[in-house]
Amino acid sequence: MRTSRLELAGAAIIVLAAATAAYAQPKYGFGKPATPAEIAAWNIDVDRDGKALPPGKGSVAQGHELFDAQCASCHGAKGEGGLGDKLVGGQGTLATPKPVKTVGSYWPYAPTLFDYIRRAMPLNAPQSLTNDQVYAVSAYILNLNGLVPENATLDAKSLAAVKMPNRNGFVQDPRPDAHNKACMSNC
């Protein structure tokens, strides 16, 4: 008896559906699917365009106080580095044999600074800062790098408008499997 291609394709679909259903079942007998509210609580990332920046605002002066209290022990009093990364300086060094990658020299988009601080800092208590505090610390770090004035107050609109020095230092990855992710030029 001969099996047609259509019958083989149908059998393959049934096997695939059964395997998918088996895979979707809990393997360890505990846990539950995340609720929309739980997903929303963790869905806090901010892209380079700043469209997902939350409401709030913070000044350089407020950021200075917060930085001294929350950040300086790791990043140094003026962002010069220590236990944590150096945050300030490095402009003009990326094409040298010893590039200094900091917020002011390497980062291409200011909203991603807000995103990183909000999600990961301070190291001992990530996600503990309010949106206003994150705007303030972002303002202070950008001020230390000479990117916003000392009297600046940042919010979603003004932070997204900050033009970082290395904004054009990244190029699109042309490989089809890379989904056009940015990459540094000459890396």
C-alpha positions as CSV (number, residue, x, y, z in Angstrom):
1,M,0.0,0.0,0.0
2,R,1.3,3.4,-1.0
3,T,1.3,6.4,1.4
4,S,0.7,9.8,-0.3
5,R,2.6,12.9,0.5
6,L,-0.5,14.5,1.9
7,E,-1.0,11.6,4.4
8,L,2.7,11.9,5.5
9,A,2.3,15.6,5.9
10,G,-0.9,15.1,8.0
11,A,0.9,12.5,10.2
12,A,3.8,14.9,10.7
13,I,1.5,17.6,11.8
14,I,-0.3,15.3,14.3
15,V,3.1,14.2,15.8
16,L,4.3,17.8,16.0
17,A,1.0,18.9,17.7
18,A,1.3,16.1,20.2
19,A,5.0,17.0,21.0
20,T,4.1,20.7,21.3
21,A,1.2,19.9,23.7
22,A,3.5,17.6,25.8
23,Y,6.2,20.3,25.9
24,A,3.7,22.9,27.1
25,Q,2.8,20.8,30.2
26,P,4.5,21.6,33.5
27,K,7.5,19.3,33.9
28,Y,8.0,19.7,37.6
29,G,4.5,19.9,38.9
30,F,4.8,23.4,40.4
31,G,4.4,27.0,39.2
32,K,1.7,28.7,37.3
33,P,1.5,30.8,34.1
34,A,2.3,34.5,34.7
35,T,-0.7,36.8,34.9
36,P,-0.9,39.9,32.7
37,A,-0.3,42.0,35.8
38,E,2.8,40.1,36.7
39,I,4.1,40.4,33.2
40,A,3.4,44.2,33.2
41,A,5.3,44.6,36.5
42,W,8.4,43.2,34.8
43,N,7.9,44.8,31.4
44,I,9.8,48.0,32.3
45,D,12.4,48.1,29.6
46,V,13.0,51.4,27.8
47,D,14.3,51.4,24.2
48,R,16.7,53.8,22.6
49,D,13.9,56.1,21.3
50,G,12.6,56.7,24.8
51,K,9.0,56.1,23.9
52,A,8.5,53.8,26.9
53,L,10.0,56.2,29.4
54,P,7.7,56.6,32.4
55,P,6.3,59.9,33.8
56,G,8.6,61.7,36.2
57,K,11.4,64.2,36.3
58,G,14.7,64.8,38.1
59,S,17.3,67.5,38.3
60,V,21.1,67.4,38.2
61,A,21.2,68.7,41.8
62,Q,18.8,66.0,43.0
63,G,20.9,63.4,41.1
64,H,24.1,64.7,42.8
65,E,22.6,64.0,46.2
66,L,21.4,60.6,45.2
67,F,24.6,59.7,43.5
68,D,26.6,60.6,46.6
69,A,24.3,58.4,48.7
70,Q,23.7,55.5,46.4
71,C,26.4,55.3,43.7
72,A,29.6,56.9,44.7
73,S,30.8,54.0,46.9
74,C,31.1,51.9,43.8
75,H,31.5,54.4,40.9
76,G,33.6,57.1,42.7
77,A,32.6,60.5,43.9
78,K,32.6,62.0,40.4
79,G,31.9,58.8,38.4
80,E,35.6,58.1,37.9
81,G,35.2,54.4,38.8
82,G,36.3,52.2,41.6
83,L,34.7,48.9,42.5
84,G,32.1,49.7,39.8
85,D,32.6,50.9,36.2
86,K,34.0,54.3,35.3
87,L,31.0,56.4,34.1
88,V,32.7,59.7,33.1
89,G,35.3,60.6,30.5
90,G,36.8,58.6,27.6
91,Q,35.5,61.0,24.9
92,G,37.8,60.6,21.8
93,T,39.4,57.3,23.0
94,L,37.2,54.8,21.2
95,A,39.4,54.6,18.1
96,T,42.7,54.5,20.2
97,P,44.5,51.3,21.3
98,K,43.1,51.8,24.8
99,P,39.5,52.9,24.5
100,V,37.7,54.1,27.6
101,K,34.0,53.0,27.4
102,T,31.9,55.2,29.6
103,V,28.4,56.7,29.5
104,G,29.8,59.8,27.9
105,S,32.1,58.1,25.3
106,Y,30.4,54.8,24.4
107,W,26.7,54.8,25.0
108,P,24.7,55.8,21.9
109,Y,21.3,56.7,23.4
110,A,20.5,58.5,26.7
111,P,17.2,56.6,27.4
112,T,19.1,53.4,27.7
113,L,21.0,54.9,30.7
114,F,17.6,55.4,32.4
115,D,16.7,51.8,31.6
116,Y,19.9,50.4,33.0
117,I,19.8,52.4,36.2
118,R,16.1,51.6,36.8
119,R,16.5,47.9,36.3
120,A,19.9,47.2,37.7
121,M,21.0,49.9,40.2
122,P,22.0,50.2,42.9
123,L,23.6,46.8,42.8
124,N,22.5,45.9,46.4
125,A,18.9,47.0,45.7
126,P,17.9,46.9,42.0
127,Q,14.6,48.5,41.1
128,S,14.5,50.4,44.4
129,L,14.7,53.9,43.0
130,T,11.6,55.8,42.0
131,N,11.3,57.1,38.4
132,D,12.0,60.6,39.7
133,Q,15.2,59.4,41.3
134,V,16.3,57.6,38.2
135,Y,15.7,60.7,36.1
136,A,17.8,62.7,38.6
137,V,20.7,60.2,38.7
138,S,20.6,60.1,34.9
139,A,20.7,63.9,34.7
140,Y,23.7,64.0,37.1
141,I,25.7,61.4,35.2
142,L,25.0,63.1,31.9
143,N,26.0,66.4,33.5
144,L,29.3,64.9,34.7
145,N,29.9,64.0,31.1
146,G,29.2,67.5,29.9
147,L,26.0,66.4,28.0
148,V,23.4,68.4,29.9
149,P,23.9,71.7,31.8
150,E,24.1,71.9,35.6
151,N,20.6,73.4,35.9
152,A,19.0,70.7,33.8
153,T,15.9,68.8,34.8
154,L,15.2,65.7,32.8
155,D,11.9,64.0,32.0
156,A,10.8,61.6,29.3
157,K,10.9,64.2,26.5
158,S,14.1,66.0,27.4
159,L,16.0,62.7,28.2
160,A,15.1,61.3,24.8
161,A,16.3,64.5,23.1
162,V,19.8,64.2,24.5
163,K,22.2,63.5,21.7
164,M,25.0,61.2,22.8
165,P,28.5,61.7,21.3
166,N,28.7,58.1,20.1
167,R,25.2,58.0,18.6
168,N,26.5,57.4,15.1
169,G,29.3,55.1,16.2
170,F,27.1,52.0,15.8
171,V,26.2,50.5,12.5
172,Q,23.4,48.0,11.5
173,D,24.5,44.4,11.4
174,P,23.8,43.3,7.8
175,R,23.6,39.6,8.5
176,P,20.0,38.3,8.0
177,D,20.1,36.2,11.2
178,A,21.1,39.2,13.3
179,H,17.8,41.0,12.8
180,N,19.6,44.3,12.1
181,K,21.0,44.7,15.6
182,A,23.4,47.6,16.0
183,C,27.1,46.9,16.3
184,M,30.1,49.2,16.8
185,S,31.9,50.1,13.6
186,N,35.4,48.9,13.4
187,C,35.0,46.3,16.2
